[in-house]
């Protein structure tokens, strides 16, 4: 591992250096569960019902649930999972840099036998199961099952239909239509794009722009190391230069470098910005909270960041693995999957009857079209441990003008290349 990659790994471990303590012993009547879905999100609603069903079907067993932050788990998982404080089951991010890294480090339970026994693989189609399996290098797409995706997700364009109608604008179904809409909002004195630069999704938007010039081979070379990657090729250059152009044109606020994802979502839901480019994980919340205007979403044109949702993983040190497997089984059941879908999530094992709500039906239909068209491109930070923080930092520098688009691509390229040696490339 290079010095930079080692430093990134050590920084994550040091973030919890003050945490510790010992367990008082395994409690066979308790399932210790962590996840980071908000209670009003589609997944939060579904998992709350799954907990109720689990406790009802396991008399005497109590679920000890702790809601964790995404960033918190992202940074602390390697140390926590290697301690007595590890939960029995947790939600964890998918991809080489996260679940793949933990599997390579021996911190996750191999679920392959349980998958075959319970038939979970039959419920997950091609493209969805990619993120569940990792080889000995921690590279996704083949090998053993180390996680179970129980929902799906993808990045799309949310837009304030009321504000679009006021400007005489139609749904932005192409990049040209999106750009024209943003240009018109700027002329009307409105910053069109709500964007978080302090966390995600600013770096995802740059990746989305690159994907408009990409294909499956490009994605696989970048994400799965199937060939050479050039960060100064047509796609990456287009993504970075177009992002910089959006800044110059005022489509993105110069203050977005300090905006967190939560504040971005609130800005859109409060009607301050008419457009948000982000994931389907926002869908249920937008659906529940937006009351003052009409809104809709459309898929990103071409390939898009997306995949299975996050994974249920079982730490190697889980004290109640069979209970963990039983909980996963409930989350994969049709009633829970239907509830997730009806609450505004993308189900992976819903029943045949469509969602009653037209928006929820459209959300799931759009995802099915992406899968059928082989248009899911995973997420930009997946290839290397610590790449998320590097990308956030680099794109922040682009927003603030500290770096130009080609300098940002060079930073990303340098870090990516450093990682290749650690996976035998």
Residue pairs with C-beta under 8 A, 6 or more apart in sequence:
1 9
1 421
1 422
2 418
2 419
2 421
2 422
4 386
4 415
4 418
5 384
5 385
5 386
5 418
5 419
5 422
8 385
8 386
8 389
8 390
9 78
9 385
9 386
11 75
11 386
12 74
12 75
12 76
12 78
12 79
12 386
13 78
13 79
15 75
15 76
16 75
16 76
16 79
16 80
17 79
19 76
19 79
19 80
19 85
20 83
20 85
21 84
21 85
22 84
23 84
23 85
23 319
26 319
26 320
27 319
27 320
28 319
28 320
29 60
29 61
29 62
30 61
30 62
30 63
30 64
30 320
31 54
31 61
31 62
31 63
31 64
31 88
31 89
31 320
31 323
31 324
31 327
32 64
32 66
32 87
32 88
32 89
32 319
32 320
33 51
33 63
33 64
33 65
33 66
33 87
33 88
33 89
33 90
33 327
34 65
34 66
34 67
34 68
34 73
34 87
34 89
34 90
34 91
35 43
35 47
35 65
35 67
35 68
35 90
35 91
36 67
36 68
36 69
36 70
36 72
36 73
36 91
37 43
37 44
37 47
37 67
37 91
38 44
38 67
38 285
39 45
39 48
39 67
40 284
40 285
40 288
40 289
41 281
41 284
41 285
41 343
41 344
41 345
42 151
42 281
42 283
42 284
42 340
42 341
42 343
42 344
42 345
43 151
43 281
43 284
43 309
43 340
43 345
45 284
45 339
45 340
45 343
46 151
46 331
46 336
46 337
46 339
46 340
46 343
46 345
47 331
49 336
49 339
50 327
50 330
50 331
50 336
51 63
51 65
53 330
53 335
53 336
54 61
54 63
54 326
54 327
54 330
55 61
55 62
55 63
57 326
57 330
58 323
58 326
61 323
63 327
66 87
68 90
70 93
71 199
73 90
73 91
73 92
73 93
74 93
74 98
74 388
77 90
77 92
77 98
77 102
77 107
78 101
78 102
78 105
78 107
80 86
81 102
81 107
81 108
81 315
81 316
81 317
82 105
82 107
82 317
83 317
84 317
86 315
86 317
86 318
87 315
87 318
88 314
88 315
88 318
88 319
88 320
88 321
88 323
88 324
89 312
89 313
89 314
89 315
89 318
89 324
89 327
89 328
90 312
90 313
90 315
91 310
91 311
91 312
91 313
92 98
92 99
92 102
92 147
92 310
92 311
92 313
93 99
93 310
93 311
94 131
94 132
94 140
94 147
94 149
94 307
94 308
94 309
94 310
94 311
94 382
95 131
95 140
95 307
95 378
95 379
95 381
95 382
95 383
96 134
96 138
96 139
96 140
96 223
96 382
96 383
96 384
96 423
97 381
97 382
97 383
97 384
97 385
97 386
97 387
97 388
98 382
98 385
99 108
99 131
99 134
99 140
99 146
99 147
99 311
99 313
100 134
100 137
100 138
100 139
100 140
101 138
101 385
102 108
102 146
102 313
103 134
103 138
103 144
103 146
104 134
104 136
104 137
104 138
106 316
107 315
107 316
108 146
108 147
108 313
108 314
108 315
108 316
109 146
109 313
109 314
109 315
109 316
109 318
109 321
110 144
110 145
110 146
111 144
111 145
111 146
111 147
111 148
111 314
111 325
112 144
112 145
114 120
114 145
114 325
115 121
115 145
115 148
118 325
118 329
120 148
120 328
120 332
121 129
121 145
123 332
123 348
123 349
124 132
124 149
124 308
124 348
124 349
125 348
125 371
126 371
127 307
127 371
127 374
127 376
128 149
128 152
128 307
128 308
128 348
128 371
129 149
129 308
130 140
130 141
130 307
130 308
130 378
131 140
131 147
131 149
131 307
131 308
131 311
131 378
132 145
132 146
132 147
132 148
132 149
132 308
132 311
133 140
133 141
133 142
133 143
133 144
133 145
133 146
134 140
134 142
134 143
134 144
134 146
135 141
135 142
135 143
135 144
136 143
137 423
137 424
138 423
139 224
139 225
139 423
140 223
140 224
140 382
141 224
146 311
146 313
147 311
147 312
147 313
148 311
148 312
148 328
148 332
149 307
149 308
149 309
149 310
149 311
149 348
150 309
150 312
150 328
150 331
150 332
150 337
150 340
150 348
150 349
151 308
151 309
151 310
151 340
151 345
151 346
151 347
151 348
152 280
152 306
152 307
152 308
152 309
152 346
152 347
152 348
152 367
153 279
153 280
153 281
153 306
153 307
153 308
153 309
153 346
154 279
154 280
154 299
154 300
154 304
154 305
154 306
154 307
154 346
154 366
154 367
154 370
154 376
155 201
155 204
155 208
155 277
155 278
155 279
155 280
155 300
155 304
155 305
155 306
156 277
156 278
156 279
156 280
156 297
156 298
156 299
156 300
156 304
156 366
157 172
157 178
157 275
157 276
157 277
157 297
157 298
157 299
157 300
158 268
158 275
158 276
158 277
158 278
158 282
158 286
158 295
158 296
158 297
159 171
159 172
159 181
159 274
159 275
159 276
159 295
159 296
159 297
159 298
160 268
160 271
160 273
160 274
160 275
160 293
160 294
160 295
161 171
161 293
161 294
161 295
161 296
162 271
162 293
162 294
162 295
163 185
163 190
163 271
163 274
163 293
164 170
164 171
164 181
164 274
165 294
167 181
167 184
167 185
167 188
169 180
169 181
169 184
170 177
171 177
171 296
171 298
172 178
172 181
172 275
172 298
173 298
173 301
174 301
175 212
175 301
178 275
179 251
181 192
181 274
181 275
182 192
182 193
182 246
182 249
182 251
182 275
183 249
183 251
185 191
185 192
185 274
185 275
186 192
186 249
186 250
186 251
190 273
190 274
191 250
191 251
191 252
191 253
191 273
192 251
192 273
192 274
192 275
193 246
193 251
193 252
193 253
193 273
193 275
193 276
193 277
194 264
194 265
194 267
194 268
194 272
194 273
194 275
194 276
195 201
195 202
195 205
195 252
195 253
195 256
195 259
195 264
195 276
195 277
196 202
196 256
196 259
196 260
196 261
196 262
196 263
196 264
197 256
197 257
197 258
197 259
197 392
197 395
197 396
197 399
198 257
198 258
198 259
198 260
198 392
198 396
199 260
199 261
199 392
200 261
200 278
200 388
200 392
201 261
201 264
201 277
201 278
201 279
202 256
202 257
202 392
202 395
202 396
202 399
203 380
203 381
203 388
203 391
203 392
203 394
203 395
204 277
204 278
204 305
204 379
204 380
205 243
205 277
206 239
206 240
206 243
206 380
206 395
206 398
207 239
207 305
207 377
207 379
207 380
208 239
208 277
208 300
208 304
208 305
209 238
209 239
209 240
209 242
209 243
210 235
210 236
210 238
210 239
210 240
211 219
211 235
211 239
211 300
211 302
211 303
211 304
211 305
211 377
212 235
212 238
212 239
212 301
212 302
212 303
213 234
213 235
213 238
213 239
214 235
214 302
214 303
214 377
215 303
216 303
216 374
217 226
217 227
218 235
219 303
219 377
219 378
220 226
220 227
221 227
221 228
221 229
222 229
222 383
223 377
223 378
223 382
223 383
225 383
225 420
225 423
225 425
229 413
229 416
230 236
231 409
231 410
231 412
231 413
231 416
232 406
232 409
232 410
232 413
236 409
237 405
237 406
237 409
240 398
240 405
240 406
240 408
240 409
241 405
243 252
243 395
243 398
243 405
244 398
244 404
244 405
246 252
247 254
247 398
247 399
252 399
253 259
254 399
254 400
256 264
256 399
257 396
257 399
257 400
259 267
261 278
264 276
264 278
265 276
265 278
265 282
265 285
265 286
267 273
267 276
268 274
268 275
268 276
268 286
269 285
269 286
269 289
269 290
271 292
271 293
276 282
277 300
279 305
279 306
280 306
280 345
280 346
280 363
280 367
281 309
281 345
283 297
283 344
283 345
283 359
283 360
283 363
284 343
284 344
284 345
285 344
286 295
286 344
287 344
287 357
287 359
287 360
288 344
296 359
297 362
297 363
297 366
298 366
299 366
299 369
299 370
302 375
303 375
303 376
303 377
304 370
304 375
304 376
304 377
305 377
305 378
305 379
305 380
306 367
306 370
306 375
306 376
306 377
306 378
307 376
307 378
307 379
308 348
309 346
309 348
312 324
312 327
312 328
312 331
314 321
314 324
314 325
318 324
330 336
331 337
332 348
332 349
333 349
334 349
334 350
334 351
337 347
337 348
337 349
337 350
337 351
338 347
338 350
338 351
338 353
340 347
340 350
341 347
341 350
341 355
341 360
341 364
342 355
342 356
342 357
342 360
343 360
344 357
344 359
344 360
344 363
346 363
346 364
346 367
347 364
350 364
354 361
354 364
355 361
355 364
370 376
380 387
380 391
381 387
381 388
381 391
383 416
383 419
384 415
384 416
384 418
384 419
385 419
386 415
387 415
387 416
387 419
390 411
390 412
390 415
391 412
394 403
394 408
394 411
394 412
395 408
397 403
397 407
397 408
398 404
398 405
398 408
403 411
